[in-house]
Amino acid sequence: MSNLLDLLIAGLATGAIYALVAVGFTLLWQTSQTINFAQGEFVMLPAFLMLAAMHVGAPFWLAILLGILLSLILLGLGFKLLLVDPMLRHGVLPLAIATMALAIGLKEAVKQFFSAEASPFPSIIPAGDISILGRTVSLQSIGVLVLAIAVVVALTTLLNRSSIGHQMQAAAQNPTVARIIGVPVERMILLTFLINAFLVAIASLLITPIYLAKFSSGEVLGQAAFIAAIVGGFNQVRGAIAGGLLIGVVDNLAAAYVSTQYRAAVPMILLIAIILFRPQGLMGRAEERTV
Amino acid sequence: MTRSRILSLALGIAVVIALIVIPQGFNRYGLFILSQWAVMSIAAMGLNLTLGYAGQVSLAQGAFVGIGAYAAAIMTTQGYPLIGALPVAIILCFAVGWILGYPALRVQHHYLAFVTLAFSTLAFLVFRNEDWLTKGIYGISNIPRPHVFGFATNRPLPFYYVCLGSLGIVTFMVWWLIRSPWGRAFVALRENPVRALSLGIDTRRYTLMAFAIGSALGGIAGTLYAPLTQYVDPVPFNLSLSLDLLMMVIVGGSGFFFGPFLGAMIAVLLPEWMRDFTGGYYLMFYAAAVILLLIYSPSGILGILDRFLTERRTKTASAMRAVAKAKLETAP
């Protein structure tokens, strides 16, 4: 049974990162009907921005700051102004395809300008083990879990407790009414793009030391985050969090107890089952269909 | 109207003759790329049925190409002729597509996209892990090319004609299908499912049908893909092929009959052509080109043409109205 505890902690740690990425994904969907197929690449890129900063001589902490800042500018502001805004009125599908093309572009850009090889990435969490309940657990897993949960808690507090958070929720749920009661809807939408950019930068910082920085590492991560978002409920932030943690744990348990070959299939089967029996997700609201 | 019909017919014949004559001077690689274009056009045409005509987003078309390719690879290396593998691939893809259509009855839009995405991943895992059937990551090599009417098509040029001929046959069949009552029911389904239902269209059956026929076309493309590359492994049939095919349909112009041909041209030929003068950066330029095109015309390339033609027609009509009005006013 002690093995189970290790698996659970490791699963929760990756799950918490999935949750970060999935939360951003649902925020974009809620406020601007954007399905971002480049979300995985959005997680891949900040690590390379940080690595690039370190290559020109910046110390690690400065590289992190620069990476987050550049991520806010490129993946938040730039993404919204250059890609989403001109395409939004054309509907969901062309925009989704454009983000697929963006994913190809980001991958290729990193491959060309940086490296096609995987690069190591320093961890902000010191290596080592600590003992919990008589078991030694890697500090890395615990640290990732704690940091990711801290970010998520801070975000949900912002959304549920602050005035800005309430305005954001109003803008997401009913833009027209929100506008009437004086919510600056456009600014709130921009804010969600910036939050997404911040979340992917943090996720990048946490996950890259574990899986190395590679131009193609966004594919798997993006897919896991999508599944997490859908399993939990496409239109609910807390759903995305629950979905992320669930997928992380299920994935780890499947690798240990089902088969390593089909581990990727287990979250998929979970996904199909949930879509068939509860299409709105575990915690989602059903969306009304209009005639 | 008749003049424009004659014009488009002439254009069509010119394109077909060009596709037959010009590649005779191509080298091995050029012929391979063109054959690939023909194969991908078939698969994209299938997806266009599902997406463009029946309005169901599928991210599994690449998996059906994979099923077709593996059916062809396994059967032809066992000594069966390719023409024997074709019905197996069609029936298999049709059946799986039909089953995959069931979630489409329950969920819509993005949810459906994710069900098909899940299927895509599952299919990839089966290709990779069921060694006894698919030889796993090592893949199946030495896939023979077929004999057509007694002619061997081992060389690139004859096999290109096999691909082109298949594309022609499939094009004609789909053209016929879309003009049939079935095709009209598909369009009704896309435009407004609830209204279609109220008009007495059995939306359940037609949704499943659109999925199944679209998938079967993916299977046909797969049976050509296997002898084209003569080697089949799981990697080409991962999710990115499904995404590429979806991109082809949207970029060409979803819901336009010739959209998939142009989309496949963009996705298969454009990167290769760009590679010549942009070196390693070609995929970046390609991505930028796709994004710019979609920003400019979200209904794809044929959307631009369609808009242009509609504008011209409106202009001619209003000019004629003005003339008529002027005549009325100057009349005594």
Boltz contact constraints between the chains, C-beta under 6 A:
constraints:
  - contact:
      token1: [A, 86]
      token2: [B, 295]
      max_distance: 6.0
  - contact:
      token1: [A, 87]
      token2: [B, 295]
      max_distance: 6.0
  - contact:
      token1: [A, 90]
      token2: [B, 298]
      max_distance: 6.0
  - contact:
      token1: [A, 94]
      token2: [B, 294]
      max_distance: 6.0
  - contact:
      token1: [A, 94]
      token2: [B, 298]
      max_distance: 6.0
  - contact:
      token1: [A, 97]
      token2: [B, 247]
      max_distance: 6.0
  - contact:
      token1: [A, 97]
      token2: [B, 250]
      max_distance: 6.0
  - contact:
      token1: [A, 98]
      token2: [B, 291]
      max_distance: 6.0
  - contact:
      token1: [A, 98]
      token2: [B, 294]
      max_distance: 6.0
  - contact:
      token1: [A, 100]
      token2: [B, 243]
      max_distance: 6.0
  - contact:
      token1: [A, 101]
      token2: [B, 287]
      max_distance: 6.0
  - contact:
      token1: [A, 101]
      token2: [B, 290]
      max_distance: 6.0
  - contact:
      token1: [A, 101]
      token2: [B, 291]
      max_distance: 6.0
  - contact:
      token1: [A, 104]
      token2: [B, 283]
      max_distance: 6.0
  - contact:
      token1: [A, 104]
      token2: [B, 287]
      max_distance: 6.0
  - contact:
      token1: [A, 105]
      token2: [B, 284]
      max_distance: 6.0
  - contact:
      token1: [A, 105]
      token2: [B, 287]
      max_distance: 6.0
  - contact:
      token1: [A, 108]
      token2: [B, 283]
      max_distance: 6.0
  - contact:
      token1: [A, 108]
      token2: [B, 284]
      max_distance: 6.0
  - contact:
      token1: [A, 109]
      token2: [B, 284]
      max_distance: 6.0
  - contact:
      token1: [A, 112]
      token2: [B, 280]
      max_distance: 6.0
  - contact:
      token1: [A, 112]
      token2: [B, 281]
      max_distance: 6.0
  - contact:
      token1: [A, 230]
      token2: [B, 114]
      max_distance: 6.0
  - contact:
      token1: [A, 261]
      token2: [B, 129]
      max_distance: 6.0
  - contact:
      token1: [A, 262]
      token2: [B, 125]
      max_distance: 6.0
  - contact:
      token1: [A, 265]
      token2: [B, 122]
      max_distance: 6.0
  - contact:
      token1: [A, 265]
      token2: [B, 125]
      max_distance: 6.0
  - contact:
      token1: [A, 268]
      token2: [B, 118]
      max_distance: 6.0
  - contact:
      token1: [A, 268]
      token2: [B, 121]
      max_distance: 6.0
  - contact:
      token1: [A, 268]
      token2: [B, 122]
      max_distance: 6.0
  - contact:
      token1: [A, 271]
      token2: [B, 118]
      max_distance: 6.0
  - contact:
      token1: [A, 272]
      token2: [B, 115]
      max_distance: 6.0
  - contact:
      token1: [A, 272]
      token2: [B, 118]
      max_distance: 6.0
  - contact:
      token1: [A, 275]
      token2: [B, 107]
      max_distance: 6.0
  - contact:
      token1: [A, 275]
      token2: [B, 111]
      max_distance: 6.0
  - contact:
      token1: [A, 275]
      token2: [B, 115]
      max_distance: 6.0
  - contact:
      token1: [A, 279]
      token2: [B, 107]
      max_distance: 6.0
  - contact:
      token1: [A, 279]
      token2: [B, 111]
      max_distance: 6.0
  - contact:
      token1: [A, 291]
      token2: [B, 194]
      max_distance: 6.0
